[in-house]
Amino acid sequence: MNPKNESIDYLRGLAIVAIIVIHILAWHDNSILTEYTKMPLLFNLRNLLQFSVVTLVVCSGFSLYLTHKELSLKPNELLAFYKKRIKHLLIPWWIFLAIFFIIHTIIKYTFKIELVDLSKKNIISSFLMAGGIGFGWLILLMLMLTFLFPFLKYLFENVDKKVLFSIMTVAYIGSILLFNKNYFNILNYGIYDIKFIPLITFVIPFIIGWSIIYTVGFSLNHFYNEHPSIKKELHLTFGFIVSFIAIDFIYYFKGFERVLYLSKYPPSPYYLSYGLMATYILLTIFFSYRHVIHIYFKRFLSFFSSNSYWLFMWNGLTLSLIIPFLKVFNFSNIYVKLIFDIILNFIFVYVLVFLQKKLIKIEMHLTSHHF
């Protein structure tokens, strides 16, 4: 494997690991102000890992650009591309949701307990990715970027890179300033409650912000495969570090929100700059020190990378089952409980994907399936 692609592989694996840990913390922390966020270590851990979605989107942009370099805007090519990508994203999601709600329906009527909302509204919203299960927003994001990919690719290849990123950045900052309201958790309102104006003020900076991150993934192919240079990599990494420090300085003195997990709906400049900084630091580490990374850690990250999509989804099921189960045990130390919870979740998602790959031979949907 190309060492650059290998580094991206490890980066994607680390991103999905971080997302799983974030979801475990968030599941305990639905009210935002529970004992978890009152404890500095857990608060800082959840905040520190917020680079994960930015990293995943960068890796997705890299992979899709690498495998679709010849894609043009011809209608027949676009139709074939959309059909393949939508099938790749939606069918596994719908299969997972069917299994998820069937299991919880069986639990409800067998043990007389309802661990998740099984209302018609919640189920329909989950399948439509407009509310329902909270982490469905990431599937919706990937679908949105799929539709934009051919056009972003065309612009990336036909417009000067500096001009393109400058225009996108100005448009993004402008949308943030124009729609300067906090619609945190808008997706949790569900399709029946979203109003037109809040939706527009959420969608525009959401689309532009994530499009920038996705297009950064395209540039990794430019720097790594076509014109490899460690100097360019280090210059970019340093640039993102300086950018984040500058934005952090502004946010601090202006009193803006600096809690990262409260800053991604839509993604704020603070959130995106942190994610890009962390992504490039990690990428530089993986590329520069890939020879000294332990083989078992490489295998661990590669497994999570190649199966990132299903691991992400199965974690939703394990979370909904394991955390209520752990309430039976009276842990005196919250850190012990959390470590136990993380270990169990990782064991169960690994076992589920392992069994899935061994027992269900539907290769199109169930093997080596990543974002």
QUIFENBEL-V177631 format. One record per pair of residues at least 4 apart in sequence whose C-alpha atoms are under 7 Angstrom apart, sorted by sequence separation. I is the first residue (numbers start at 1). GAP is how many residues later the second one is. D is the distance in Angstrom with one decimal. If there is no record, write none. Layout:
# QUIFENBEL-V177631
i->I gap->GAP d->D
i->I gap->GAP d->D
This chain:
# QUIFENBEL-V177631
i->1 gap->4 d->6.7
i->2 gap->4 d->6.0
i->3 gap->4 d->6.2
i->4 gap->4 d->6.4
i->5 gap->4 d->6.2
i->6 gap->4 d->6.4
i->7 gap->4 d->6.1
i->8 gap->4 d->6.1
i->9 gap->4 d->6.3
i->10 gap->4 d->6.2
i->11 gap->4 d->6.2
i->12 gap->4 d->6.4
i->13 gap->4 d->6.3
i->14 gap->4 d->6.2
i->15 gap->4 d->6.2
i->16 gap->4 d->6.2
i->17 gap->4 d->6.4
i->18 gap->4 d->6.1
i->19 gap->4 d->6.2
i->20 gap->4 d->6.3
i->21 gap->4 d->6.3
i->22 gap->4 d->6.0
i->23 gap->4 d->5.9
i->24 gap->4 d->6.7
i->25 gap->4 d->6.2
i->26 gap->4 d->6.0
i->33 gap->4 d->5.9
i->34 gap->4 d->6.5
i->35 gap->4 d->6.4
i->39 gap->4 d->6.1
i->40 gap->4 d->5.9
i->41 gap->4 d->6.1
i->42 gap->4 d->6.2
i->43 gap->4 d->6.2
i->44 gap->4 d->5.8
i->45 gap->4 d->6.2
i->46 gap->4 d->6.8
i->51 gap->4 d->6.1
i->52 gap->4 d->6.1
i->53 gap->4 d->6.1
i->54 gap->4 d->6.2
i->55 gap->4 d->6.2
i->56 gap->4 d->6.1
i->57 gap->4 d->6.1
i->58 gap->4 d->6.2
i->59 gap->4 d->6.2
i->60 gap->4 d->6.0
i->61 gap->4 d->6.0
i->62 gap->4 d->6.1
i->63 gap->4 d->6.3
i->64 gap->4 d->6.0
i->65 gap->4 d->5.7
i->73 gap->4 d->6.9
i->74 gap->4 d->6.2
i->75 gap->4 d->6.0
i->76 gap->4 d->6.3
i->77 gap->4 d->6.1
i->78 gap->4 d->6.0
i->79 gap->4 d->6.0
i->80 gap->4 d->6.2
i->81 gap->4 d->6.2
i->82 gap->4 d->5.8
i->83 gap->4 d->6.0
i->84 gap->4 d->6.1
i->85 gap->4 d->6.2
i->86 gap->4 d->5.7
i->87 gap->4 d->5.6
i->89 gap->4 d->6.6
i->90 gap->4 d->6.1
i->91 gap->4 d->6.1
i->92 gap->4 d->6.0
i->93 gap->4 d->6.2
i->94 gap->4 d->6.1
i->95 gap->4 d->6.4
i->96 gap->4 d->6.0
i->97 gap->4 d->6.0
i->98 gap->4 d->6.0
i->99 gap->4 d->6.1
i->100 gap->4 d->6.4
i->101 gap->4 d->5.9
i->102 gap->4 d->6.2
i->103 gap->4 d->6.3
i->104 gap->4 d->6.0
i->105 gap->4 d->6.4
i->106 gap->4 d->5.9
i->107 gap->4 d->5.5
i->108 gap->4 d->4.9
i->118 gap->4 d->6.5
i->119 gap->4 d->6.3
i->120 gap->4 d->6.1
i->121 gap->4 d->6.0
i->122 gap->4 d->6.0
i->123 gap->4 d->6.4
i->124 gap->4 d->6.2
i->125 gap->4 d->5.8
i->126 gap->4 d->6.4
i->136 gap->4 d->6.5
i->137 gap->4 d->6.1
i->138 gap->4 d->6.3
i->139 gap->4 d->6.3
i->140 gap->4 d->6.2
i->141 gap->4 d->6.2
i->142 gap->4 d->6.1
i->143 gap->4 d->6.5
i->144 gap->4 d->6.4
i->145 gap->4 d->5.8
i->148 gap->4 d->6.0
i->149 gap->4 d->5.9
i->150 gap->4 d->6.2
i->151 gap->4 d->6.3
i->152 gap->4 d->6.0
i->153 gap->4 d->6.2
i->154 gap->4 d->6.1
i->155 gap->4 d->5.5
i->160 gap->4 d->6.1
i->161 gap->4 d->6.1
i->162 gap->4 d->6.0
i->163 gap->4 d->6.1
i->164 gap->4 d->6.2
i->165 gap->4 d->5.9
i->166 gap->4 d->6.1
i->167 gap->4 d->6.1
i->168 gap->4 d->6.1
i->169 gap->4 d->6.1
i->170 gap->4 d->5.9
i->171 gap->4 d->6.1
i->172 gap->4 d->6.3
i->173 gap->4 d->6.2
i->174 gap->4 d->6.0
i->175 gap->4 d->5.9
i->176 gap->4 d->5.7
i->189 gap->4 d->5.6
i->190 gap->4 d->6.6
i->195 gap->4 d->6.1
i->196 gap->4 d->6.3
i->197 gap->4 d->6.3
i->198 gap->4 d->6.1
i->199 gap->4 d->5.9
i->200 gap->4 d->6.2
i->202 gap->4 d->6.1
i->203 gap->4 d->5.9
i->204 gap->4 d->6.3
i->205 gap->4 d->5.6
i->206 gap->4 d->6.2
i->207 gap->4 d->6.0
i->208 gap->4 d->6.4
i->209 gap->4 d->6.8
i->210 gap->4 d->6.1
i->211 gap->4 d->6.1
i->212 gap->4 d->6.3
i->213 gap->4 d->6.8
i->215 gap->4 d->6.7
i->216 gap->4 d->6.8
i->218 gap->4 d->7.0
i->219 gap->4 d->6.2
i->220 gap->4 d->5.6
i->221 gap->4 d->5.2
i->222 gap->4 d->5.3
i->223 gap->4 d->5.1
i->224 gap->4 d->4.5
i->229 gap->4 d->6.6
i->230 gap->4 d->6.2
i->231 gap->4 d->6.0
i->232 gap->4 d->6.1
i->233 gap->4 d->6.2
i->234 gap->4 d->6.0
i->235 gap->4 d->6.0
i->236 gap->4 d->6.2
i->237 gap->4 d->6.3
i->238 gap->4 d->6.2
i->239 gap->4 d->6.1
i->240 gap->4 d->6.1
i->241 gap->4 d->6.3
i->242 gap->4 d->6.2
i->243 gap->4 d->6.2
i->244 gap->4 d->5.9
i->245 gap->4 d->6.1
i->246 gap->4 d->6.4
i->247 gap->4 d->6.1
i->248 gap->4 d->6.0
i->249 gap->4 d->6.4
i->250 gap->4 d->6.0
i->251 gap->4 d->5.8
i->252 gap->4 d->6.5
i->259 gap->4 d->6.6
i->263 gap->4 d->5.7
i->264 gap->4 d->6.0
i->267 gap->4 d->6.0
i->268 gap->4 d->6.3
i->269 gap->4 d->5.8
i->270 gap->4 d->6.1
i->271 gap->4 d->6.3
i->272 gap->4 d->6.2
i->273 gap->4 d->6.1
i->274 gap->4 d->6.2
i->275 gap->4 d->6.0
i->276 gap->4 d->6.2
i->277 gap->4 d->6.2
i->278 gap->4 d->6.1
i->279 gap->4 d->6.0
i->280 gap->4 d->6.0
i->281 gap->4 d->6.3
i->282 gap->4 d->6.1
i->283 gap->4 d->6.1
i->284 gap->4 d->5.9
i->285 gap->4 d->5.7
i->286 gap->4 d->5.2
i->289 gap->4 d->6.6
i->293 gap->4 d->6.9
i->294 gap->4 d->6.4
i->295 gap->4 d->6.2
i->296 gap->4 d->6.1
i->297 gap->4 d->6.2
i->298 gap->4 d->6.0
i->299 gap->4 d->6.0
i->300 gap->4 d->6.4
i->301 gap->4 d->6.0
i->302 gap->4 d->6.1
i->303 gap->4 d->6.1
i->304 gap->4 d->5.2
i->307 gap->4 d->6.0
i->308 gap->4 d->5.9
i->309 gap->4 d->6.4
i->310 gap->4 d->5.9
i->311 gap->4 d->6.0
i->314 gap->4 d->6.3
i->315 gap->4 d->5.9
i->316 gap->4 d->6.4
i->317 gap->4 d->6.5
i->318 gap->4 d->5.7
i->319 gap->4 d->5.9
i->320 gap->4 d->6.9
i->321 gap->4 d->6.3
i->322 gap->4 d->6.2
i->323 gap->4 d->6.7
i->333 gap->4 d->6.5
i->334 gap->4 d->6.2
i->335 gap->4 d->6.2
i->336 gap->4 d->6.1
i->337 gap->4 d->6.1
i->338 gap->4 d->6.1
i->339 gap->4 d->6.2
i->340 gap->4 d->6.2
i->341 gap->4 d->6.1
i->342 gap->4 d->6.2
i->343 gap->4 d->6.2
i->344 gap->4 d->6.1
i->345 gap->4 d->6.1
i->346 gap->4 d->6.0
i->347 gap->4 d->6.1
i->348 gap->4 d->6.0
i->349 gap->4 d->6.2
i->350 gap->4 d->6.0
i->351 gap->4 d->6.0
i->352 gap->4 d->5.9
i->353 gap->4 d->6.1
i->354 gap->4 d->6.2
i->355 gap->4 d->5.6
i->356 gap->4 d->5.3
i->357 gap->4 d->6.8
i->362 gap->4 d->5.8
i->363 gap->4 d->5.3
i->365 gap->4 d->6.9
i->1 gap->5 d->6.1
i->29 gap->5 d->5.9
i->32 gap->5 d->6.8
i->33 gap->5 d->6.8
i->37 gap->5 d->6.3
i->72 gap->5 d->6.6
i->73 gap->5 d->6.2
i->108 gap->5 d->4.8
i->117 gap->5 d->6.5
i->118 gap->5 d->6.5
i->125 gap->5 d->5.0
i->126 gap->5 d->6.0
i->156 gap->5 d->6.5
i->159 gap->5 d->6.1
i->189 gap->5 d->6.4
i->194 gap->5 d->6.6
i->221 gap->5 d->6.7
i->222 gap->5 d->6.2
i->223 gap->5 d->5.4
i->251 gap->5 d->4.9
i->263 gap->5 d->5.5
i->267 gap->5 d->6.4
i->293 gap->5 d->6.8
i->36 gap->6 d->5.9
i->37 gap->6 d->4.7
i->71 gap->6 d->6.8
i->107 gap->6 d->6.7
i->108 gap->6 d->5.0
i->125 gap->6 d->5.2
i->126 gap->6 d->4.3
i->223 gap->6 d->6.9
i->331 gap->6 d->6.0
i->29 gap->7 d->6.5
i->36 gap->7 d->6.6
i->125 gap->7 d->4.9
i->126 gap->7 d->5.4
i->129 gap->7 d->5.2
i->251 gap->7 d->6.9
i->264 gap->7 d->6.4
i->129 gap->8 d->6.2
i->263 gap->8 d->6.0
i->123 gap->9 d->6.4
i->357 gap->9 d->6.6
i->122 gap->10 d->4.5
i->126 gap->10 d->6.7
i->357 gap->10 d->6.0
i->129 gap->11 d->6.0
i->260 gap->11 d->5.7
i->183 gap->19 d->6.8
i->25 gap->21 d->6.8
i->179 gap->22 d->5.4
i->248 gap->22 d->6.7
i->247 gap->23 d->6.2
i->22 gap->24 d->5.8
i->319 gap->26 d->6.9
i->22 gap->27 d->6.9
i->318 gap->27 d->6.1
i->175 gap->29 d->6.7
i->176 gap->29 d->6.0
i->244 gap->29 d->5.2
i->175 gap->30 d->5.4
i->243 gap->30 d->6.8
i->244 gap->30 d->5.8
i->315 gap->30 d->6.9
i->318 gap->30 d->6.8
i->18 gap->31 d->5.8
i->19 gap->33 d->6.0
i->94 gap->33 d->6.5
i->172 gap->33 d->5.8
i->240 gap->33 d->6.9
i->244 gap->33 d->6.9
i->18 gap->34 d->5.9
i->315 gap->34 d->6.0
i->314 gap->35 d->5.9
i->16 gap->36 d->7.0
i->172 gap->36 d->5.6
i->240 gap->36 d->6.5
i->241 gap->36 d->5.4
i->15 gap->37 d->4.6
i->172 gap->37 d->5.9
i->240 gap->37 d->4.9
i->15 gap->38 d->7.0
i->311 gap->38 d->5.9
i->15 gap->40 d->6.2
i->168 gap->40 d->7.0
i->237 gap->40 d->6.5
i->15 gap->41 d->5.9
i->311 gap->42 d->6.8
i->12 gap->43 d->7.0
i->237 gap->43 d->5.3
i->12 gap->44 d->5.8
i->168 gap->44 d->6.6
i->237 gap->44 d->6.1
i->12 gap->47 d->6.1
i->8 gap->51 d->6.3
i->134 gap->54 d->6.7
i->131 gap->56 d->5.0
i->132 gap->56 d->6.7
i->130 gap->57 d->6.1
i->131 gap->57 d->4.7
i->131 gap->58 d->6.2
i->132 gap->58 d->6.5
i->209 gap->58 d->6.6
i->131 gap->59 d->4.2
i->310 gap->59 d->6.8
i->130 gap->60 d->5.5
i->131 gap->60 d->6.6
i->206 gap->60 d->4.9
i->309 gap->60 d->5.8
i->130 gap->61 d->5.4
i->205 gap->61 d->6.3
i->206 gap->61 d->6.3
i->307 gap->61 d->5.2
i->308 gap->61 d->6.6
i->309 gap->61 d->4.7
i->306 gap->62 d->4.7
i->307 gap->62 d->4.9
i->308 gap->62 d->4.7
i->309 gap->62 d->5.6
i->152 gap->63 d->6.9
i->306 gap->63 d->5.9
i->307 gap->63 d->5.3
i->308 gap->63 d->6.5
i->202 gap->64 d->5.9
i->306 gap->64 d->5.4
i->125 gap->65 d->6.1
i->305 gap->65 d->6.5
i->125 gap->66 d->6.3
i->145 gap->66 d->7.0
i->73 gap->77 d->6.7
i->184 gap->78 d->6.9
i->185 gap->80 d->6.6
i->184 gap->81 d->5.4
i->183 gap->82 d->6.8
i->61 gap->153 d->4.9
i->65 gap->153 d->5.8
i->61 gap->154 d->6.4
i->58 gap->155 d->5.9
i->62 gap->155 d->4.3
i->66 gap->155 d->6.8
i->57 gap->156 d->6.6
i->58 gap->156 d->5.3
i->61 gap->156 d->4.4
i->62 gap->156 d->5.0
i->57 gap->157 d->5.6
i->61 gap->157 d->5.7
i->58 gap->158 d->6.3
i->59 gap->158 d->6.0
i->62 gap->158 d->6.3
i->54 gap->159 d->6.8
i->58 gap->159 d->4.3
i->62 gap->159 d->6.4
i->115 gap->205 d->6.8
i->50 gap->210 d->6.4
i->50 gap->211 d->6.5
i->47 gap->212 d->6.8
i->47 gap->213 d->5.6
i->47 gap->214 d->6.2
i->96 gap->217 d->6.9
i->100 gap->217 d->6.2
i->54 gap->218 d->6.9
i->4 gap->220 d->6.2
i->55 gap->220 d->6.6
i->54 gap->221 d->5.3
i->54 gap->222 d->6.7
i->51 gap->223 d->6.6
i->51 gap->224 d->4.0
i->55 gap->224 d->5.4
i->50 gap->225 d->7.0
i->51 gap->227 d->6.2
i->51 gap->228 d->6.9
i->11 gap->272 d->6.6
i->92 gap->273 d->6.4
i->7 gap->276 d->6.4
i->88 gap->277 d->6.9
i->7 gap->279 d->5.4
i->7 gap->280 d->5.5
i->4 gap->283 d->6.6
i->3 gap->284 d->6.9
i->14 gap->287 d->6.1
i->10 gap->288 d->6.9
i->13 gap->288 d->4.5
i->16 gap->288 d->6.8
i->13 gap->289 d->6.0
i->10 gap->291 d->5.2
i->13 gap->291 d->4.6
i->10 gap->292 d->5.9
i->13 gap->292 d->3.9
i->16 gap->292 d->6.1
i->20 gap->292 d->6.9
i->9 gap->293 d->6.2
i->12 gap->293 d->5.2
i->10 gap->295 d->6.7
i->13 gap->295 d->6.9
i->20 gap->295 d->6.7
i->24 gap->295 d->6.8
i->9 gap->296 d->5.9
i->16 gap->296 d->6.8
i->60 gap->311 d->5.8
i->24 gap->318 d->7.0
i->21 gap->321 d->6.8
